[in-house]
Amino acid sequence: MSESVSLVVTGMKCGGCETNVKTKLNAIDGVISVEAMNKEKKVDVEFDAEKTTIETISQAIADAGFVVE
C-alpha cells in the first residue's frame, strides 16, 4: 500500500544537499519516489507502508545530517 508524506527538513542549502537526501532515501527498501526541495525546506516521499515507515525515512534524513521538523 503506497503512502505519501511531506516532511519539513532544515539544513539543506543546495542541490548537493537535495541529491544527498534523495540518495539516502532511495536506498531504503520500500521508497518509491523522493522529491527534495531545499528552498521550500521540504521533502516529499512516496513509500510502501508495508516495507518501511515514516520513522525510518526521518532517521535516514537525520543520518544524512539534516533536521526533520
C-alpha positions, 0 to 999 in steps of 0.5 A, a space after each residue: 500500500 503506497 503512502 505519501 508524506 511531506 516532511 519539513 527538513 532544515 539544513 539543506 542549502 543546495 542541490 548537493 544537499 537535495 541529491 544527498 537526501 534523495 540518495 539516502 532515501 532511495 536506498 531504503 527498501 520500500 521508497 518509491 519516489 523522493 522529491 527534495 526541495 531545499 528552498 521550500 525546506 521540504 521533502 516529499 516521499 512516496 513509500 510502501 507502508 508495508 516495507 518501511 515507515 515514516 520513522 525510518 525515512 526521518 532517521 535516514 534524513 537525520 543520518 544524512 545530517 539534516 533536521 526533520 521538523 
